[in-house]
Amino acid sequence: MKRIVGTKTASHARKQAKSGSLPSSDEALGADLGTRQDGNAPEAKVSDASVGAVAEQIALPFAYRPRFGRSDFVAAPSNAAARAWVLDAEALWRWPEGRMVLWGDSGTGKTHLLSVWAARHGAPVIEGSRLNAHDVADLFSEGGFRALALDNADHVRDEHDLLHLINLVREQRMTLLMAARSAPSRWPIGLPDLASRVRATASVPIAQAEEELLRRLFLRLLAERQIVVAQPVTDWLLRRLPRNARAIRDMAASLDQAALAAGGKVTRALAGTVLETLLAQEAEHE
């Protein structure tokens, strides 16, 4: 991807660490263990509790960043139509008005596909919830791209900004890929001109994940986070988790945090505790 508008990057987090707003791992380690500036070890002994606290603090500044490469995308029948319309090299020229909306539930891979497409076409990626006319004007004044991607298009705050973006893309004869959780026909649009533009935009859904896709996704997410989980524990979790990709992603993230806090491997007992918390949170959201 050429650039990302309206989102913080890993380099931003590193700058925060250097500036002091976030402690780097070395700073956290030195502060908690009482390391002297001259490099000599302190006389006081370090308790096990202190070491455990340091382990947690070391992990916190380095947030997990998902891999959005083409080879990282898990292909399945549920996303076959989306892959055909987004990743096929010839499909781009069949988009009506040069626009396409990729939609589906949370965790189904919309942002992943959008990122792969953006990287292939050198397209800037704009976060829909932060879309504004000023940033769009700056982006187009810089130029250097012929395609554009808009994530969370159904979370744009001002309809005028979305209409302005679509009109600019149309005038420049560019292509625009948008991702959203709901179908364009369900977007609550008040502006007649924007409603007309959206109706003229093609759309393709990503369906709910199949059992095999959920299993492969879970194993890939665990591998990305370098979490070692025995197969019996993995199978036990998959039999009990909600049947959607979002729950799978949430479970992998929660296991990661729990394993760091516990300072050991993921046991059946630890997995059970994490699962119980996750299911309770799911029940609250329903």
Phi, psi and chi 1 to 4 in degrees:
 res  aa     phi    psi   chi1   chi2   chi3   chi4
   1 MET       -  140.5  -71.9  169.3  -72.4      -
   2 LYS   -71.9  -48.0 -159.5  166.2 -172.6  179.0
   3 ARG  -159.7  159.5   59.4  177.6   73.5   82.1
   4 ILE  -121.0  124.6  -60.9  178.2      -      -
   5 VAL   -98.8  129.9  178.3      -      -      -
   6 GLY    81.1   18.8      -      -      -      -
   7 THR  -135.8  152.0   58.3      -      -      -
   8 LYS   -85.9  142.6  -68.3 -176.2  178.7 -180.0
   9 THR  -107.0  172.7   61.6      -      -      -
  10 ALA   -62.5  -35.0      -      -      -      -
  11 SER   -63.4  -33.9   60.8      -      -      -
  12 HIS   -62.9  -42.3  176.1   78.5      -      -
  13 ALA   -64.3  -39.4      -      -      -      -
  14 ARG   -65.4  -37.4  -73.0 -167.0  -65.9  -90.8
  15 LYS   -63.2  -38.5  -70.6  178.3 -179.1  178.1
  16 GLN   -62.8  -40.9  -77.1 -172.8  -45.2      -
  17 ALA   -63.0  -42.0      -      -      -      -
  18 LYS   -68.3  -34.3  -69.2  179.9  179.6  179.0
  19 SER   -79.0  -13.0   64.7      -      -      -
  20 GLY   105.5  -10.1      -      -      -      -
  21 SER   -73.3  -25.3   56.2      -      -      -
  22 LEU  -129.6  132.3  -83.7  177.5      -      -
  23 PRO   -73.6  137.2   28.0  -33.9      -      -
  24 SER   -74.4  167.6   66.4      -      -      -
  25 SER   -62.5  -40.0   58.4      -      -      -
  26 ASP   -64.9  -40.1  -68.6  -21.0      -      -
  27 GLU   -64.9  -43.1  -70.2  169.6  -16.6      -
  28 ALA   -64.0  -42.0      -      -      -      -
  29 LEU   -64.5  -45.9 -177.3   62.3      -      -
  30 GLY   -65.2  -40.5      -      -      -      -
  31 ALA   -66.9  -44.8      -      -      -      -
  32 ASP   -77.4  -30.6  -75.2   -1.2      -      -
  33 LEU   -89.1   -6.5  -65.1 -175.6      -      -
  34 GLY    74.0   33.5      -      -      -      -
  35 THR   -64.3  134.5  -56.4      -      -      -
  36 ARG   -82.2  156.9  -64.6  173.7  178.7  172.9
  37 GLN   -63.4  -27.5  -66.2  -63.4  -38.1      -
  38 ASP   -82.9   -0.7   58.2    7.4      -      -
  39 GLY    90.1   -6.6      -      -      -      -
  40 ASN   -80.4  148.9  -65.1  -35.6      -      -
  41 ALA   -72.6  144.7      -      -      -      -
  42 PRO   -72.0  159.3   27.9  -35.5      -      -
  43 GLU   -75.6  -33.4  -64.3  178.4    1.0      -
  44 ALA   -67.7  144.6      -      -      -      -
  45 LYS   -80.5  150.7  -65.9 -177.1  178.7 -179.7
  46 VAL  -100.0  128.6 -179.5      -      -      -
  47 SER   -78.0  160.0   66.4      -      -      -
  48 ASP   -62.4  -36.5  -67.8  -20.2      -      -
  49 ALA   -63.3  -39.4      -      -      -      -
  50 SER   -65.3  -41.1  176.1      -      -      -
  51 VAL   -62.7  -40.7  173.0      -      -      -
  52 GLY   -62.3  -40.6      -      -      -      -
  53 ALA   -65.2  -38.1      -      -      -      -
  54 VAL   -63.5  -40.9  172.1      -      -      -
  55 ALA   -58.0  -40.9      -      -      -      -
  56 GLU   -67.5  -42.7  -70.1 -172.4   46.3      -
  57 GLN   -67.0  -32.2  -68.7  179.6   11.2      -
  58 ILE   -64.7  -37.5  -68.9  173.7      -      -
  59 ALA   -76.4  -27.4      -      -      -      -
  60 LEU   -62.6  -43.4  -71.2  178.1      -      -
  61 PRO   -67.2  -17.5  -19.3   32.7      -      -
  62 PHE  -104.6   87.6  -57.3   98.3      -      -
  63 ALA   -70.1  145.8      -      -      -      -
  64 TYR   -67.3  133.7  161.9   74.3      -      -
  65 ARG  -120.8  117.3  -64.2 -178.2   64.7   82.1
  66 PRO   -64.4  151.1   23.7  -33.4      -      -
  67 ARG   -90.4  126.1  -63.1 -158.1  -57.9 -102.9
  68 PHE  -113.5   31.5  -75.2  149.2      -      -
  69 GLY   -75.7  161.6      -      -      -      -
  70 ARG   -60.7  -41.2  175.0   66.2 -179.3   89.3
  71 SER   -72.0  -15.4   60.7      -      -      -
  72 ASP   -85.5  -13.2  -61.0  -49.2      -      -
  73 PHE   -76.4  131.0 -171.3   80.9      -      -
  74 VAL   -89.7  108.3 -177.7      -      -      -
  75 ALA   -79.4  143.5      -      -      -      -
  76 ALA  -161.0  164.9      -      -      -      -
  77 PRO   -56.6  -32.1  -28.7   36.9      -      -
  78 SER   -66.1  -23.0   57.0      -      -      -
  79 ASN  -116.5   14.7   53.9   48.6      -      -
  80 ALA   -63.0  -45.2      -      -      -      -
  81 ALA   -64.2  -41.6      -      -      -      -
  82 ALA   -63.5  -41.6      -      -      -      -
  83 ARG   -63.9  -38.6  -75.2 -176.0  -74.5  114.4
  84 ALA   -64.7  -41.1      -      -      -      -
  85 TRP   -82.0  -21.8  -81.6  103.8      -      -
  86 VAL  -104.4  -40.4  173.5      -      -      -
  87 LEU   -96.1  -21.9  -60.3 -177.2      -      -
  88 ASP   -66.6  130.2 -172.0  -82.5      -      -
  89 ALA   -63.2  -31.9      -      -      -      -
  90 GLU   -86.3  -21.3  -60.8  -61.3  -36.7      -
  91 ALA   -64.5  -30.2      -      -      -      -
  92 LEU   -55.0  -37.3  179.0   66.2      -      -
  93 TRP   -79.6   -4.3  -47.8  114.0      -      -
  94 ARG  -102.3    3.2  -60.5 -163.4  -61.5  -89.6
  95 TRP   -71.5  123.0  -66.8    4.8      -      -
  96 PRO   -61.4  132.7  -21.7   32.9      -      -
  97 GLU    63.1    8.6  -61.7  -71.7  -35.4      -
  98 GLY    70.6   22.2      -      -      -      -
  99 ARG  -129.5  148.3  -61.2 -170.5  -60.4  -87.8
 100 MET  -146.7  140.6  175.3   67.4   68.6      -
 101 VAL  -113.7  124.6  175.2      -      -      -
 102 LEU  -101.9  117.8  179.7   65.0      -      -
 103 TRP  -132.9  153.9   64.1  -84.2      -      -
 104 GLY   169.4  171.6      -      -      -      -
 105 ASP   -64.7  165.6  -70.7  -20.7      -      -
 106 SER   -60.3  136.1  174.1      -      -      -
 107 GLY    85.7    3.4      -      -      -      -
 108 THR   -84.4   -7.0   51.0      -      -      -
 109 GLY   108.6   14.9      -      -      -      -
 110 LYS   -62.3  -51.6  -58.1 -178.4  -58.5  -62.8
 111 THR   -63.3  -35.4  -62.9      -      -      -
 112 HIS   -62.7  -50.7 -164.3  151.7      -      -
 113 LEU   -62.6  -41.8  -88.2 -177.9      -      -
 114 LEU   -61.1  -39.5 -179.1  118.2      -      -
 115 SER   -68.1  -40.0  -60.1      -      -      -
 116 VAL   -62.9  -45.1  171.7      -      -      -
 117 TRP   -62.4  -43.4 -179.9   87.4      -      -
 118 ALA   -63.6  -41.6      -      -      -      -
 119 ALA   -64.2  -39.1      -      -      -      -
 120 ARG   -66.2  -36.9  174.5  179.3  -65.9  178.5
 121 HIS  -103.8    6.6  -63.6  -77.4      -      -
 122 GLY    62.7   38.5      -      -      -      -
 123 ALA   -96.1  132.0      -      -      -      -
 124 PRO   -63.4  148.4  -19.0   31.1      -      -
 125 VAL  -112.6  124.1  178.8      -      -      -
 126 ILE  -109.5  133.6  -57.9  176.8      -      -
 127 GLU   -81.3  120.8  164.3   56.0   41.3      -
 128 GLY   -57.6  -39.5      -      -      -      -
 129 SER   -67.9  -14.4   62.6      -      -      -
 130 ARG  -115.2   12.4  -61.2 -178.6 -178.6 -178.8
 131 LEU   -64.6  131.4  176.7   67.9      -      -
 132 ASN  -151.4  153.7   63.4   83.5      -      -
 133 ALA   -61.6  -34.4      -      -      -      -
 134 HIS   -65.4  -48.5 -178.9  -90.8      -      -
 135 ASP   -64.7  -37.5  -74.3  -14.3      -      -
 136 VAL   -64.1  -42.3  169.1      -      -      -
 137 ALA   -61.2  -42.7      -      -      -      -
 138 ASP   -63.6  -41.0  -72.0  -14.9      -      -
 139 LEU   -62.8  -46.1 -174.0   63.4      -      -
 140 PHE   -72.6  -26.9  -85.4   78.6      -      -
 141 SER   -69.3  -31.0   66.6      -      -      -
 142 GLU   -72.6  -40.3  -67.0  178.9   16.3      -
 143 GLY    66.7 -159.0      -      -      -      -
 144 GLY    87.5   15.0      -      -      -      -
 145 PHE  -144.0  154.5   57.5   92.8      -      -
 146 ARG  -123.0    6.2  -61.1  -59.7  -55.2  165.6
 147 ALA  -144.0  156.2      -      -      -      -
 148 LEU  -143.4  145.3 -166.2   64.0      -      -
 149 ALA  -124.1  137.0      -      -      -      -
 150 LEU  -125.4  110.6  178.0   65.5      -      -
 151 ASP   -89.6  148.9 -158.2    4.8      -      -
 152 ASN    54.3   49.8  -65.3  -49.0      -      -
 153 ALA   -63.5  -25.9      -      -      -      -
 154 ASP   -84.4    8.0   50.1  -10.9      -      -
 155 HIS  -113.9   14.0  -75.9   68.9      -      -
 156 VAL   -65.1  132.1  172.6      -      -      -
 157 ARG   -78.2  -36.5  -62.8  176.9 -178.4  178.1
 158 ASP  -119.1  118.8 -169.1  -29.3      -      -
 159 GLU   -61.1  -31.6  -67.8 -176.3    4.1      -
 160 HIS   -62.2  -36.6  -67.4   87.3      -      -
 161 ASP   -66.3  -40.4  -69.0  -25.3      -      -
 162 LEU   -67.7  -42.1 -179.7   55.8      -      -
 163 LEU   -61.8  -42.2  176.5   60.6      -      -
 164 HIS   -62.2  -41.8  178.5   58.7      -      -
 165 LEU   -64.7  -46.7  176.7   66.8      -      -
 166 ILE   -61.6  -40.6  -68.7  175.9      -      -
 167 ASN   -65.6  -40.1  -74.2  -19.1      -      -
 168 LEU   -63.6  -45.0  -83.5  176.0      -      -
 169 VAL   -61.2  -40.0  169.1      -      -      -
 170 ARG   -67.2  -43.5 -173.9 -178.6 -173.4 -174.6
 171 GLU   -63.9  -37.0  -68.4  168.8    4.8      -
 172 GLN   -84.8    0.6  -61.2  -68.8  -31.8      -
 173 ARG    55.1   45.5  -62.1 -176.5 -178.9  -83.0
 174 MET   -99.1  174.5  -63.6 -179.8  177.5      -
 175 THR  -108.7  146.7   51.4      -      -      -
 176 LEU  -133.2  122.2  173.2   64.1      -      -
 177 LEU  -109.8  126.9  177.0   61.8      -      -
 178 MET  -118.1  149.0  -64.5  177.8  -83.0      -
 179 ALA  -123.5  141.3      -      -      -      -
 180 ALA  -154.2  161.2      -      -      -      -
 181 ARG   -81.8  -29.1  -70.2 -166.2 -179.8 -176.5
 182 SER  -116.5  159.1   57.2      -      -      -
 183 ALA   -65.1  146.5      -      -      -      -
 184 PRO   -54.6  -32.0  -25.7   33.9      -      -
 185 SER   -66.2  -14.8   59.5      -      -      -
 186 ARG  -103.2    0.5  -60.6  178.9   60.2 -174.4
 187 TRP   -69.5  132.0  -64.0    1.3      -      -
 188 PRO   -78.1   86.7   28.9  -33.5      -      -
 189 ILE  -104.0  131.4  -60.8  174.5      -      -
 190 GLY  -100.9  -31.8      -      -      -      -
 191 LEU   -74.6  122.8  -69.9  176.9      -      -
 192 PRO   -58.9  -41.4  -24.5   35.2      -      -
 193 ASP   -63.9  -41.3  -73.6  -12.4      -      -
 194 LEU   -67.7  -41.1  178.5   57.7      -      -
 195 ALA   -59.0  -39.2      -      -      -      -
 196 SER   -65.4  -42.7  175.1      -      -      -
 197 ARG   -64.3  -42.1  -61.8  -73.5 -169.4  -82.9
 198 VAL   -67.5  -39.2  171.0      -      -      -
 199 ARG   -63.2  -30.0  -79.1 -163.8  -57.1  -90.9
 200 ALA   -84.3    0.5      -      -      -      -
 201 THR   -96.2  130.7  -56.7      -      -      -
 202 ALA   -70.7  156.6      -      -      -      -
 203 SER  -144.6  152.9   65.9      -      -      -
 204 VAL  -141.9  131.7   58.5      -      -      -
 205 PRO   -91.4  158.2   33.1  -34.1      -      -
 206 ILE  -110.9  121.3  -62.4 -177.0      -      -
 207 ALA   -78.8  172.0      -      -      -      -
 208 GLN   -62.1  144.5  -74.5  -70.4   -7.6      -
 209 ALA   -68.9  144.0      -      -      -      -
 210 GLU   -78.4  168.5  -54.8   88.6  -16.7      -
 211 GLU   -58.1  -45.5  -69.6  -63.7  -41.4      -
 212 GLU   -65.0  -38.2 -179.5   58.3   23.2      -
 213 LEU   -65.1  -41.7  174.1   55.7      -      -
 214 LEU   -61.0  -41.8  -68.3  176.2      -      -
 215 ARG   -64.1  -48.2  170.7  178.0  -70.0  -83.2
 216 ARG   -64.8  -37.5  -68.5  169.0   59.8 -168.4
 217 LEU   -64.4  -43.9  176.1   63.3      -      -
 218 PHE   -61.8  -45.7 -168.6   38.5      -      -
 219 LEU   -63.9  -38.5  -65.6  177.4      -      -
 220 ARG   -67.1  -41.0 -177.4  176.7   69.3   79.7
 221 LEU   -65.5  -38.7  -68.9  172.6      -      -
 222 LEU   -65.0  -40.2  -67.0  176.6      -      -
 223 ALA   -66.3  -40.1      -      -      -      -
 224 GLU   -59.6  -38.3  -80.4 -173.7    6.9      -
 225 ARG   -88.2    0.2  -66.5  173.6  176.6  -86.9
 226 GLN    58.7   41.9  -60.3 -179.0    2.9      -
 227 ILE   -98.7  124.8  -51.0  172.5      -      -
 228 VAL   -93.8  115.7  178.7      -      -      -
 229 VAL  -128.4  128.0 -176.5      -      -      -
 230 ALA   -63.1  146.2      -      -      -      -
 231 GLN   -57.2  -40.9 -176.5  175.4  -18.4      -
 232 PRO   -59.1  -35.8  -26.2   36.1      -      -
 233 VAL   -70.9  -41.9  177.4      -      -      -
 234 THR   -60.3  -46.9  -58.8      -      -      -
 235 ASP   -62.1  -40.4  -65.9  -19.2      -      -
 236 TRP   -61.9  -42.7 -176.8   83.9      -      -
 237 LEU   -66.6  -44.6  -76.4  170.9      -      -
 238 LEU   -63.4  -29.4  -74.6  169.3      -      -
 239 ARG   -71.9  -19.6  -72.8 -165.2  -61.2  -90.7
 240 ARG  -113.7  -14.1  -69.3  162.4  174.0   79.6
 241 LEU   -74.2  150.8  -79.5  167.0      -      -
 242 PRO   -57.3  148.2  -25.6   34.9      -      -
 243 ARG   -86.5   61.4  -42.4  -39.9  -65.6  162.4
 244 ASN  -149.0  155.8   61.4   74.3      -      -
 245 ALA   -66.2  -32.0      -      -      -      -
 246 ARG   -63.0  -42.4  179.3  175.4   58.3   81.7
 247 ALA   -64.0  -37.4      -      -      -      -
 248 ILE   -63.2  -44.9  -64.1  -64.7      -      -
 249 ARG   -65.0  -42.1  -67.2 -180.0 -175.9  -83.3
 250 ASP   -63.8  -37.7  -70.4  -14.1      -      -
 251 MET   -66.2  -43.3 -171.7   67.0 -159.2      -
 252 ALA   -61.3  -43.1      -      -      -      -
 253 ALA   -65.5  -41.4      -      -      -      -
 254 SER   -68.1  -38.7  -62.4      -      -      -
 255 LEU   -63.0  -38.4  -79.7  177.1      -      -
 256 ASP   -60.2  -49.4 -167.5    8.1      -      -
 257 GLN   -65.6  -40.7  -68.0  -61.2  -41.8      -
 258 ALA   -65.9  -40.4      -      -      -      -
 259 ALA   -65.3  -39.3      -      -      -      -
 260 LEU   -64.4  -43.6  -75.6  173.0      -      -
 261 ALA   -66.5  -37.7      -      -      -      -
 262 ALA   -78.1  -23.1      -      -      -      -
 263 GLY    71.2   24.9      -      -      -      -
 264 GLY  -150.4 -166.4      -      -      -      -
 265 LYS   -79.2  167.4   64.6  179.1 -178.6  178.9
 266 VAL   -83.5  107.0  177.4      -      -      -
 267 THR   -92.5  170.8   61.7      -      -      -
 268 ARG   -61.7  -40.1  166.9   78.3  172.7  -87.1
 269 ALA   -64.3  -44.9      -      -      -      -
 270 LEU   -64.6  -43.2  179.5   63.1      -      -
 271 ALA   -61.8  -38.1      -      -      -      -
 272 GLY   -64.9  -40.2      -      -      -      -
 273 THR   -64.3  -44.4  -59.3      -      -      -
 274 VAL   -63.9  -42.6  173.7      -      -      -
 275 LEU   -61.8  -42.8  177.1   63.2      -      -
 276 GLU   -60.2  -43.0 -176.9  178.5   -7.4      -
 277 THR   -64.6  -43.5  -58.3      -      -      -
 278 LEU   -63.5  -43.8 -178.8   65.6      -      -
 279 LEU   -65.2  -35.6  -66.0  178.3      -      -
 280 ALA   -64.8  -40.7      -      -      -      -
 281 GLN   -66.0  -38.4  -66.3  172.4  -13.1      -
 282 GLU   -62.0  -41.2  -72.0  -86.4  -26.6      -
 283 ALA   -65.5  -35.6      -      -      -      -
 284 GLU   -66.8  -33.7  -70.0  178.2    0.3      -
 285 HIS   -79.9  -16.4  -66.4  156.4      -      -
 286 GLU   -78.2      -  -68.4  179.9   -5.2      -
